[in-house]
C-alpha cells in the first residue's frame, strides 16, 4: 500500500471508535484476564505515553520497538514501544510520547507526524495508564539507543507483523518468577507480550480493517 495513502487512512480510522478491549483480549496474559474489563483506577495512578512510529525502509514500511535495560523492576529486559512517564513539564501526553522516544532512540521529534492514537491501556503491575500514539516519519530514522533505559532497537516490517504465523504462544517468566504461557508476537526473534502485545493487537486489527477495505474497493 502507498505510504501516504496509509497515513491518510490511518488518520481517518483512528478518529473513529476503536476496537479497544476486543482487540486487547487476543493478547492479554492469563494473569490479567480477570481484570481486563474492570474500570481503570483513578487514585495514585501514573500516566505515560508510547509511540508507534511508522517509517519507510528500502521500499517497505517499518515500526520500531525497544529492548529495555535490565533493572530491578517489573518490565526489566522486556520488548516495548518507545515512551515513558508523563512529567509535569510536559504539555500533554503526545509531547510525553515524543520526548521519551527522542531520549530513548534518538529520533528528531520535529520530523514526526502524529496521525492519531490507540486505546488507552492500564498496566496493573506498575500502576500505569498508557496512551499509545501513532506517528509517521518521512524517512528512515537513525536510531541511537540511549544505553541507559534502552539497550537496543528492533525494526519490524509491517508485512512480517501482519503474518498470522507470528502470533503465537510462548513461555516467559512472570514477575513472581514462575514460567507461564502467554499469547505473544514473535518478531525478529524476540517475544513481544503483555501490554505492548495488547497495544499491537489493536493496531493489527486497525491495519487489517484498512487493508481489507482497500482490497474490496479495488475489486
C-alpha positions as CSV (number, residue, x, y, z in Angstrom):
1,X,0.0,0.0,0.0
2,X,1.2,3.5,-0.7
3,X,2.9,5.1,2.3
4,X,1.0,8.4,2.0
5,X,-2.3,6.7,1.4
6,X,-1.9,4.6,4.5
7,X,-1.0,7.7,6.5
8,X,-4.3,9.3,5.4
9,X,-6.4,6.1,6.0
10,X,-4.9,5.7,9.5
11,X,-5.7,9.3,10.3
12,X,-9.3,8.8,9.3
13,X,-9.7,5.4,11.0
14,X,-8.1,6.4,14.3
15,X,-10.6,9.3,14.6
16,X,-13.4,6.7,14.8
17,X,-14.3,4.3,17.6
18,X,-11.6,1.8,18.2
19,X,-11.6,-2.0,18.8
20,X,-10.2,-1.4,22.3
21,X,-10.6,-4.3,24.7
22,X,-11.9,-6.6,22.0
23,X,-8.5,-6.4,20.3
24,X,-6.6,-6.3,23.6
25,X,-8.0,-9.6,24.8
26,X,-6.4,-11.5,22.0
27,X,-3.0,-10.8,23.6
28,X,-3.9,-10.5,27.3
29,X,-1.7,-12.6,29.6
30,X,-3.6,-15.2,31.7
31,X,-2.6,-13.3,34.9
32,X,-4.5,-10.2,33.6
33,X,-7.6,-11.8,32.1
34,X,-9.8,-11.3,35.1
35,X,-9.0,-7.6,35.3
36,X,-9.2,-6.7,31.6
37,X,-12.8,-5.4,31.7
38,X,-12.5,-3.6,35.0
39,X,-12.6,0.3,35.1
40,X,-9.2,1.9,35.3
41,X,-8.2,3.1,38.8
42,X,-8.0,6.8,39.2
43,X,-6.2,7.1,42.5
44,X,-2.4,7.2,42.7
45,X,-2.2,6.1,39.1
46,X,0.8,7.2,37.0
47,X,0.3,8.4,33.4
48,X,2.6,7.6,30.4
49,X,2.6,7.5,26.7
50,X,4.2,5.4,24.0
51,X,4.9,6.0,20.3
52,X,4.2,3.5,17.5
53,X,6.4,5.1,14.9
54,X,6.0,4.1,11.2
55,X,8.7,4.9,8.7
56,X,9.9,3.8,5.2
57,X,12.9,1.5,4.7
58,X,14.0,0.2,1.3
59,X,10.5,0.1,-0.1
60,X,8.9,-1.3,3.0
61,X,7.1,0.2,5.9
62,X,8.5,-0.5,9.4
63,X,7.9,0.3,13.0
64,X,10.4,0.3,15.9
65,X,10.5,-1.5,19.2
66,X,13.0,-1.1,22.0
67,X,14.7,-3.6,24.3
68,X,14.5,-2.3,27.9
69,X,17.6,-2.4,30.0
70,X,17.9,-4.9,32.9
71,X,16.9,-3.3,36.2
72,X,15.1,-4.2,39.4
73,X,11.6,-3.7,38.2
74,X,8.5,-5.4,36.6
75,X,9.4,-4.5,33.0
76,X,13.1,-5.4,33.1
77,X,14.5,-6.6,29.8
78,X,11.2,-6.6,28.0
79,X,10.5,-5.6,24.4
80,X,8.3,-2.4,24.3
81,X,7.3,0.6,22.3
82,X,9.4,3.7,22.9
83,X,7.8,6.0,25.5
84,X,7.6,6.7,29.2
85,X,6.1,8.5,32.1
86,X,4.4,11.9,31.9
87,X,6.3,14.7,33.6
88,X,4.8,17.9,35.0
89,X,6.9,19.9,32.5
90,X,5.2,18.0,29.5
91,X,2.5,19.9,27.7
92,X,0.4,16.8,27.2
93,X,0.8,13.0,26.7
94,X,1.5,13.5,23.0
95,X,4.6,15.5,24.0
96,X,5.5,12.8,26.5
97,X,5.5,10.1,23.8
98,X,7.7,12.3,21.5
99,X,10.1,13.4,24.2
100,X,10.6,9.9,25.6
101,X,11.1,8.5,22.2
102,X,13.7,11.1,21.4
103,X,15.5,10.3,24.6
104,X,15.3,6.5,24.1
105,X,16.0,6.1,20.4
106,X,17.3,9.4,19.2
107,X,14.6,10.4,16.7
108,X,14.1,14.1,15.7
109,X,10.6,14.8,17.1
110,X,10.0,17.7,14.6
111,X,10.0,15.0,11.8
112,X,7.2,13.0,13.4
113,X,3.6,13.5,12.2
114,X,1.1,12.2,14.8
115,X,-1.9,10.8,12.9
116,X,-3.9,9.6,15.9
117,X,-4.0,7.4,19.0
118,X,-5.0,3.9,20.0
119,X,-7.0,2.9,23.1
120,X,-5.5,3.7,26.5
121,X,-4.4,0.7,28.4
122,X,-3.8,0.1,32.1
123,X,-0.8,-1.9,33.4
124,X,-1.5,-3.2,36.9
125,X,2.0,-4.3,38.0
126,X,3.4,-0.8,37.5
127,X,0.1,1.1,38.0
128,X,0.5,3.0,34.7
129,X,-2.2,4.2,32.4
130,X,-0.6,4.2,29.0
131,X,-1.7,6.3,26.0
132,X,-0.4,4.9,22.6
133,X,0.1,7.4,19.8
134,X,0.7,6.5,16.1
135,X,3.1,8.6,14.1
136,X,4.8,8.7,10.7
137,X,8.4,9.6,9.9
138,X,9.1,10.7,6.3
139,X,12.5,8.9,6.2
140,X,14.3,6.1,7.8
141,X,15.4,7.4,11.2
142,X,19.0,6.9,12.5
143,X,18.2,5.1,15.8
144,X,20.5,5.6,18.7
145,X,19.6,3.6,21.8
146,X,20.4,5.7,24.9
147,X,22.2,2.7,26.6
148,X,20.5,3.5,29.9
149,X,16.8,2.7,29.7
150,X,17.1,1.2,26.2
151,X,19.8,-1.3,25.2
152,X,18.8,-1.7,21.5
153,X,16.1,-1.2,18.9
154,X,14.2,-3.8,16.9
155,X,12.9,-2.7,13.4
156,X,9.8,-4.7,12.3
157,X,8.4,-4.8,8.8
158,X,4.7,-4.3,8.5
159,X,4.5,-7.3,6.2
160,X,6.1,-9.5,8.9
161,X,3.8,-8.1,11.6
162,X,0.7,-8.9,9.6
163,X,1.8,-12.6,9.2
164,X,-0.6,-14.5,11.4
165,X,2.0,-17.2,12.0
166,X,3.9,-14.7,14.1
167,X,1.0,-14.5,16.6
168,X,1.8,-17.4,18.8
169,X,2.2,-18.5,22.5
170,X,5.5,-18.7,24.3
171,X,6.7,-19.4,27.8
172,X,8.0,-16.4,29.8
173,X,9.0,-15.8,33.4
174,X,6.3,-13.8,35.2
175,X,7.0,-11.1,37.8
176,X,6.7,-13.7,40.6
177,X,9.3,-15.9,39.0
178,X,7.0,-18.5,37.6
179,X,7.0,-19.8,34.0
180,X,3.7,-19.0,32.3
181,X,2.5,-19.4,28.7
182,X,1.4,-16.1,27.2
183,X,0.0,-15.1,23.9
184,X,2.6,-13.0,22.1
185,X,4.1,-11.8,18.8
186,X,7.4,-13.4,17.8
187,X,9.1,-10.6,15.9
188,X,12.7,-10.7,14.7
189,X,13.4,-13.5,17.1
190,X,12.0,-11.6,20.1
191,X,9.0,-12.3,22.3
192,X,6.6,-9.3,22.5
193,X,4.0,-9.9,25.2
194,X,2.0,-8.1,27.9
195,X,0.8,-4.5,27.4
196,X,3.0,-4.0,24.3
197,X,1.4,-7.0,22.6
198,X,-2.1,-5.8,23.6
199,X,-1.4,-2.4,22.0
200,X,0.0,-4.0,18.9
201,X,-3.1,-6.3,18.7
202,X,-5.3,-3.3,18.4
203,X,-3.0,-1.8,15.7
204,X,-3.1,-5.1,13.9
205,X,-7.0,-5.0,13.9
206,X,-7.0,-1.4,12.6
207,X,-4.4,-2.3,9.8
208,X,-6.4,-5.4,8.8
209,X,-9.6,-3.4,8.5
210,X,-7.9,-0.7,6.4
211,X,-6.2,-3.2,4.0
212,X,-9.3,-5.3,3.6
213,X,-11.5,-2.2,2.9
214,X,-9.0,-1.2,0.2
215,X,-9.0,-4.7,-1.3
216,X,-12.8,-4.6,-1.5
217,X,-12.8,-1.2,-3.1
218,X,-10.2,-2.4,-5.7
219,X,-12.5,-5.2,-6.7
